[in-house]
């Protein structure tokens, strides 16, 4: 039964094989040829791509639609802290120790600290005025303590990045963008946060991601799963129905940032997913949407996109199970396969497989037995 399901999945997934035109596999398509936003079934999305070189948008989809910000609001928390700090915009060591993990690893405790000490919703009121935002609102009445309930749109997010890149004092720009360029794969709450922009494009990129909803616990890293002590939108909180109809309950996954030399492209992708969607499925869907965006000349990673099955698939440093895993994949997530080779045989009765896939975006290996394909060796993937 697993093989039949895998065969069906492979027919769908191989058609999404990615890479440059030269690297595209038979049956795949070079993603550089994408012409319009492709929104997966069941996903609600708002997206914008602004080309700073030409001063024009290359993609606009529901750009004024409001989404709960989740951790994307941390951009505004950082800018509010840095606003008018003096001629050199010095960040004290104690604040650097909070702001850097907040921007790089999406640390929620740091966000809660600045939300509380700097006035909560007043932060948003100030930043709306300072940046000329039109769709951004504080959390709804009764939920003032939930910074993740701040509403944002794709076009306002582009404005935030345009301010950072074109208007902000150099120390502010360098501090915020420098930290976003150092985004860690594993977030502070052990969620894998290199979806969307970080998976669709080659570096240089800088990202601030967001996620919110009743997802399973994060599995990223080797230290075990954990949840933040104060999540942006706890699952047990009843979801209010604010006047502007911002959905506060469906699983959300957002990817924002810049792509290309000189931060040429500003990209903002906001997505909502059907109730009960797993993190791996949402991760896959925002990845497919982001890969379809039109960023002329932006470098795309070479390889082939495949689905995986099973929970907590280990990523290894070599094609064997001898060493401790580097990290674990979100359940069922789609991964980029760079090449494959034979290694240690892995048994998942009644199946065995000695082929392993190299995942360049993780710098590690997974057994092909966990890839959605009817054969042990992936037919269209080159050997390492």
HELIX and SHEET records of a PDB file:
HELIX    1   1 UNK A    2  UNK A   13  1                                  12    
HELIX    2   2 UNK A   14  UNK A   16  5                                   3    
HELIX    3   3 UNK A   31  UNK A   33  5                                   3    
HELIX    4   4 UNK A   70  UNK A   73  5                                   4    
HELIX    5   5 UNK A   74  UNK A   82  1                                   9    
HELIX    6   6 UNK A   93  UNK A  104  1                                  12    
HELIX    7   7 UNK A  108  UNK A  117  1                                  10    
HELIX    8   8 UNK A  121  UNK A  131  1                                  11    
HELIX    9   9 UNK A  147  UNK A  149  5                                   3    
HELIX   10  10 UNK A  154  UNK A  162  1                                   9    
HELIX   11  11 UNK A  163  UNK A  167  3                                   5    
HELIX   12  12 UNK A  170  UNK A  180  1                                  11    
HELIX   13  13 UNK A  197  UNK A  200  1                                   4    
HELIX   14  14 UNK A  261  UNK A  263  5                                   3    
HELIX   15  15 UNK A  279  UNK A  291  1                                  13    
HELIX   16  16 UNK A  368  UNK A  370  5                                   3    
SHEET    1   A 5 UNK A  56  UNK A  61  0                                        
SHEET    2   A 5 UNK A  44  UNK A  51 -1                                        
SHEET    3   A 5 UNK A 265  UNK A 273 -1                                        
SHEET    4   A 5 UNK A 251  UNK A 259 -1                                        
SHEET    5   A 5 UNK A 205  UNK A 212 -1                                        
SHEET    1   B 2 UNK A  67  UNK A  68  0                                        
SHEET    2   B 2 UNK A 151  UNK A 152 -1                                        
SHEET    1   C 2 UNK A 304  UNK A 306  0                                        
SHEET    2   C 2 UNK A 335  UNK A 337 -1                                        
SHEET    1   D 2 UNK A 314  UNK A 315  0                                        
SHEET    2   D 2 UNK A 327  UNK A 328 -1                                        
SHEET    1   E 3 UNK A 339  UNK A 348  0                                        
SHEET    2   E 3 UNK A 351  UNK A 359 -1                                        
SHEET    3   E 3 UNK A 364  UNK A 367 -1                                        
END                                                                             
